[in-house]
Structures are given as C-alpha cells and as structure tokens.
Amino acid sequence: MTCPTAAVSHVMLEAYKKYLLVGLLVHGDRPKDSSGALGLPKFTSAIVGKFLKPLCVAYSEIVTAYHGSTAEELRAVVAKYQEVLQTDENCGLVQQVVQSQTRTNIKKLTKTFVTLSLSDVASRVGLGSPVEAEREIVEMIRTGSIHATVSQQDGMVRFDLNPESYSSPDMLRLVEESVCAAITLDKQVQKLTEDVMLSYQYVRKIVGAKEEDEERLSSSNSAVSSGSAKLPGYSM
C-alpha cells in the first residue's frame, strides 16, 4: 500500500482490507485516526487513501462498530456484510476481530476502574456470565495483556499497574533482539536497493528515460529556433 504509485491495484485493495482488520487486532485499544482505523504512514501516496477507502465500506463499518464497545453492534455489521467477507476470504480474520473486541473492552475498563465485580465486567463487555468474564481476564493476565488480581471468594477483580521495571535480564534480551532485528532489516533493504540499482532492467530503463528526455528537449529547442525565425513582423 505504501509503494510509490500513480494508480491503485487490486493487490493494494486486498492488502488495505487486511490492514484494517489486523490493525484492530494489534492496536484495537489505540485508534489512530478520527474513524478509529489505523492510519497510513505519511509517505503513502495520497491517491491510495482517496480511492481505497470508498471501496472498503464494509471494513470501515467494522472498524467503527469495533470501537462502539457493543458486541451486538459489531456482530450485526459482520452479519450484514457476511457475503462480502466470504468473497474476500476474510471471514476467519473477522472472527478474530470479533473475539478481540471483548479483550479490548476489558483493557478500556482497566483505565477507568480499580476494582469491579466479575458480573459488572461481563455486562459491560457483552459476555454471558461472570464465569466467561473470569476466563477472559485470567487468559489476559497469563499473556500479559493486563495486570490484575481475581478474587474467587467475593467475585471481584482488581486492576493493577504494570509491575515491569524494565531492568530485568529478560527485558534487556528483548531490547537486544529488537535492535538486532532492526539492523538485519536495514542491511536487507540496503542490499535490495543495491541489487535493483545494478540490475540490467533498471539501468536500461534509466538510460532509456534519459535518452527520451534529451530527444524531447532537443526537439523542443529545434521547434523554438525554427519558430523564432518565422515570427511575423508588425507595426503600430
């Protein structure tokens, strides 16, 4: 989607649809623009957003419903565009989005409340029972999505702050791995750039374009010269 282009392709359209859905899975609790969708990088061609968004009405409505915090609304939109989603072969991805909405809504509760009963959590995020709410919260605690404590004795959940001090050996190893991955990616991009610039097709295209520009400039200069010699005279 971010490749320099003067026109959008079908591949870019399909990529944009998946970009919207994956954006909800990864950054669902942190929308990037006014519509709730994950924004495109600034270097993306303006033509991409101009022409792709009107072609993705179903996915835009899914994004809006996702941030509406109502599970019923999201399911209704998915049902409405079920045929479109099946044609695009995105049903599995959309089902993941529907499931992730519950956990996104639970994350939002951690920013508002310190303690809540499991029944309140279930009603606020659209779950059927406190048992389901407990199961979701426990799984989110296990994966590190939230930090909380569940009391089975009184059916209450307490949301805690992140205890990570970012000074542990595990965190240092994570930082080192991220830096190494970034360095490796940078080297791959540099090598790809060199391979493209040294390729026969690229050099031939650049040389051909330069020759065409020179011919066009030469023709233009010739036309101007011949035209200036034949300018008609006139007198007041």
PEJO-V764732 format. One record per residue. RES is the residue in one small letter. SS is DSSP state (helix for helix, strand for strand, loop for the rest). PHI is phi in whole degrees, 0 to 359 (999 if undefined). PSI is psi in degrees with one decimal (NA if undefined). Layout:
res: (RES RES)
ss: (SS SS)
phi: (PHI PHI)
psi: (PSI PSI)
This chain:
res: (m t c p t a a v s h v m l e a y k k y l l v g l l v h g d r p k d s s g a l g l p k f t s a i v g k f l k p l c v a y s e i v t a y h g s t a e e l r a v v a k y q e v l q t d e n c g l v q q v v q s q t r t n i k k l t k t f v t l s l s d v a s r v g l g s p v e a e r e i v e m i r t g s i h a t v s q q d g m v r f d l n p e s y s s p d m l r l v e e s v c a a i t l d k q v q k l t e d v m l s y q y v r k i v g a k e e d e e r l s s s n s a v s s g s a k l p g y s m)
ss: (loop loop loop loop loop loop loop loop loop helix helix helix helix helix helix helix helix helix helix helix helix helix helix helix helix helix helix loop loop loop loop loop loop loop loop loop loop loop loop loop loop loop loop loop loop helix helix helix helix helix helix helix helix helix helix loop helix helix helix helix helix helix helix helix helix helix loop loop loop loop helix helix helix helix helix helix helix helix helix helix loop helix helix helix helix helix helix helix loop loop helix helix helix helix helix helix helix helix helix helix helix helix helix helix helix helix helix helix helix helix loop loop loop loop strand strand strand helix helix helix helix helix helix helix helix loop loop loop loop helix helix helix helix helix helix helix helix helix helix helix helix helix helix loop loop loop loop strand strand strand strand loop loop loop loop strand strand strand strand loop loop loop loop loop loop loop loop loop helix helix helix helix helix helix helix helix helix helix helix helix helix helix helix helix helix helix helix helix helix helix helix helix helix helix helix helix helix helix loop helix helix helix helix helix helix helix helix helix helix helix helix helix helix helix helix helix helix helix helix helix helix helix helix helix helix helix helix helix helix loop loop loop loop loop loop loop)
phi: (999 261 292 303 204 252 204 271 246 295 298 296 297 294 294 294 300 289 298 295 289 294 300 291 292 270 236 299 269 223 300 259 228 297 276 95 279 288 292 276 302 296 277 291 301 299 292 296 295 295 258 282 302 296 270 236 299 301 286 295 292 297 298 296 293 300 274 283 66 243 297 296 296 295 297 295 294 297 296 298 251 302 295 297 295 293 298 281 60 244 298 297 293 293 296 296 296 300 291 286 300 300 289 297 293 294 299 296 295 294 273 246 241 263 226 209 280 298 293 294 300 300 289 285 254 83 268 282 202 299 296 295 298 297 298 295 295 299 294 293 294 296 273 82 292 224 238 205 230 254 257 286 294 246 67 246 235 247 270 250 281 294 281 294 261 59 233 276 301 297 293 297 296 298 296 297 296 293 295 297 296 294 296 297 297 298 295 295 294 297 295 298 298 296 298 292 293 263 288 298 298 293 298 298 294 295 296 297 295 294 295 297 297 294 295 295 294 295 296 295 295 295 295 294 296 293 289 292 285 250 295 289 271 207 225 282)
psi: (-25.1 3.6 142.5 131.0 155.0 -3.5 150.2 148.8 169.6 -35.2 -43.0 -37.7 -47.5 -36.1 -38.3 -38.8 -45.8 -31.3 -41.6 -42.6 -45.6 -32.8 -35.6 -36.9 -37.6 -41.9 32.4 -29.2 2.3 72.6 147.5 -26.3 -177.8 -27.2 -8.8 -8.9 157.8 121.1 155.3 150.9 153.5 -26.9 1.9 138.9 136.7 -26.5 -24.6 -55.3 -33.5 -39.5 -26.5 -41.5 -44.6 -20.1 -1.1 46.1 -43.3 -43.1 -33.3 -38.9 -35.1 -42.7 -44.7 -43.6 -33.8 -42.4 0.7 -8.1 13.5 115.9 -36.7 -39.6 -43.7 -44.6 -35.4 -41.5 -41.1 -42.6 -37.5 -38.9 27.8 -42.2 -41.3 -43.7 -36.6 -41.4 -39.6 -8.1 42.5 14.5 -41.9 -41.2 -38.0 -37.2 -36.4 -37.2 -43.8 -43.0 -35.6 -20.7 -38.4 -46.3 -32.3 -41.4 -33.9 -39.8 -38.0 -34.6 -33.3 -20.8 -10.0 -36.8 152.4 -42.2 146.6 151.8 153.7 -32.2 -38.4 -41.2 -45.3 -43.8 -34.6 -30.0 2.7 27.8 157.9 -24.8 163.6 -29.6 -43.2 -40.2 -43.3 -42.2 -43.1 -43.7 -43.1 -41.9 -39.2 -35.2 -41.1 -38.5 -3.7 12.5 -37.4 167.2 114.1 166.8 129.1 128.1 110.1 -19.3 -46.4 6.2 33.5 153.1 134.7 123.9 127.4 165.9 162.1 117.1 -3.9 126.6 -2.1 31.5 9.3 158.5 -36.0 -41.4 -38.8 -42.3 -39.2 -41.9 -43.9 -41.6 -39.2 -41.0 -44.0 -40.4 -40.1 -41.5 -42.7 -43.0 -41.1 -41.3 -38.6 -40.7 -41.8 -43.1 -42.0 -40.8 -44.1 -42.2 -40.1 -45.7 -25.9 -3.2 149.2 -43.3 -42.0 -47.0 -42.6 -40.6 -44.1 -44.5 -42.1 -41.6 -38.5 -41.6 -39.2 -41.2 -41.1 -41.0 -42.0 -41.1 -40.6 -41.9 -39.6 -42.0 -38.6 -41.0 -39.8 -42.4 -47.4 -33.7 -37.4 -28.5 -20.8 15.7 126.8 144.2 159.7 161.1 152.0 NA)
